Amino acid sequence: MNLNTLSGLLLILGFVLIVTASIIGPPRLYQESDGQIRLEIIEKHSGRWSASNVLFILSPLITAVGLLLLSYYVRDDVSPLLNWLAFLTYVLGAAAWIFFVYQRQVDPAQLFEDYTFSPQTVAMISLTLLGLLLYGIVFIQAGFPGWLGYGTVGLTLLIGILAIIFPGQLFANIPPQVFYLITLAAGIVMLRQ
């Protein structure tokens, strides 16, 4: 199996894992606004809660490996500084996400106390957005299809601008799966390289 195929498969797998994590999580958990009822749902479905958190942790790890292979694949076509800065920034955002998920597994009550606009959440989303924005530029420099590069730059800039204008609402409502749509698209492109 060549490098671009492996990278593409890992990027697609990262998307599949985060979607699966969302599906197998406790039912109606995020539709419920009362923190105590949320904790009761988690307690009643503790196995599903733990399994979804494991997949939520695996997803950014697998995606980071896919992006590392992508960065290595395009290393001769793009600025090395940009290429590795994109990867490093994404990895820092993924590490913040992993720490966030670990915390919610250890202490679910903490998750519902205003997690939507905590400094950790802001750092997690900001670093991930910046990493993906830089990857959009990498896609453009590497000669990937324009829709992927310019679409990635446009989407990340749009989310970033909305985060500045409506920070509370955006951080409360942005699902992490949005970021993985970008890496899914990159994975599909890598399979076609």
Summary of the structure (lengths in Angstrom):
residues: 193
radius of gyration: 17.1
end to end distance: 12.9
largest distance: 53.6
contacts: 635
relative contact order: 0.16
helix: 83%
strand: 0%
